[in-house]
Amino acid sequence: MERLRGELSEFVADVFASVPRRDQRRWGECYLRGLMLDGRRKSIQPMAERLPDGNMQALQQFVNQSPWDPLPVRRRIAERLCEAIHPEVWVVDDVSFPKCGTASVGVARQYCGALGKRANCQVAVSVHAATDTASCPLEWELFLPGEWSQDQQRRRRAGVPDEVGHVSKTRLALGLLDRLAAQGLAVPVIVADAGCGRSVSFRLALEERGWSYVTAVDPKEIARPTAAEPHQPDYGGLGPPTLPRYRDPA
């Protein structure tokens, strides 16, 4: 870590340039060093204990209370990462965080990719830049399950702003992609699993924006030629009306 201290300082000075106060930038560097040091637990207290200049109160304030805007920082990180790896695709996916309690924002019993089953967890929608040899996150946003929308007491305890509500994962993904494109980043081929691929509105939104994409789809998904037209059989007068049907198999 000491060998890389100079490079880390340059990185912090660049990506935290939008943070107004010097002490905030200092604790930002300290926090990053804590994340990169060995140790299983990456919460504030154990990181502060491992760092020679660690201060638990100062790190806690930087992460939870200090008034700085994270969006310009994330924007600069995304620009640096794309310059470094020259992504061939952007991967839209879910990132899950198993949890034991119920107080963390967005925690609910839902599918947890980290465990491969339904479990108590948080889920974030993410966009990763990727090549055959590298992958790095560009944007992400926490998914708020529907059960959080009406539970005002739970929202207040967790600090969820009033304007934040339940939004589908596909809409979150489109918002992240739009945000990255608005930064001027070149949009490569977009890749997603069936969670997004089964959404017709998501696929149409990508087409409307002129973006190329590859998505997985459910096995029951069917395809027909663009010119295929359903045939309406004549009604025989008995029973319910006949429904339109295609003459040729899908």
Steps between C-alpha positions, in 0.01 A plus 500: 500500500786739580653427159176608331440799728613752236277353228208487740551865594494597131184294448325658800600853397347437158173321587433706816579833328130595523496453880534852642690450827857375546415296811225319306748407226746383766249268662391381157856379438513341846171319436626361167817371666284328760299327228816372330679371812470135600216414733161338456289774659487826307280699737631822657616376841724207390643707214584788736676255731714364215603842365796677666322837452149360540240699693165326537300817565652687205451206261143451622425867438656489151287202397169577674468870584749709302315716239674422171343397170602146394379529138795704362738260676331198344497676161875555511564142612292373205701716259832372637389138492382520139831664402687216672323191367328616176182297564358277228162470678302652783347229718169574676459277805383474861747508789368355826614544860379236752374656823396365840273782622217709358623857559728552198344697214326274248563175688232237434457132429575483129722313255864532609751433225784472752326199659315367195160496673238721665639650818504811713714746305543836331516515120659768285465536123841561343669572168850353459751575226652171385744335263626142482760583765354778718178618663424807709183674625399827334162571663271338755182576693331327791172325420214588739247212519130581492452415868706809587270739315225525763691426822568860607640410841754264348595758235556770763718274713715412198517859372328437164407838341130562435553528123661155475255219428477158343633492143532182293849365436468552125409867549795540737727343239378736227557796731858389565567453128353841417714659771819344362413595142431859611859518631623459143625144544483289185228237546625157383284188464275459806477150651235385748352180637140385472396724789520790254466297180147385583388865516371609159493864614869480597601357162291757314654783707849386398393493134347848526831631630687336212707273725607149400427229755508128575264366767405158624129410478278242665466161324130570440580814296391468136590689183315561176585679176426872507239463226308221680132587548256308723201342327151552641291183442132545425272474802284188489228640724551261792712555809740788561635697202805348334830674568745617233769245421805470279483250210873416520682373808728742686 
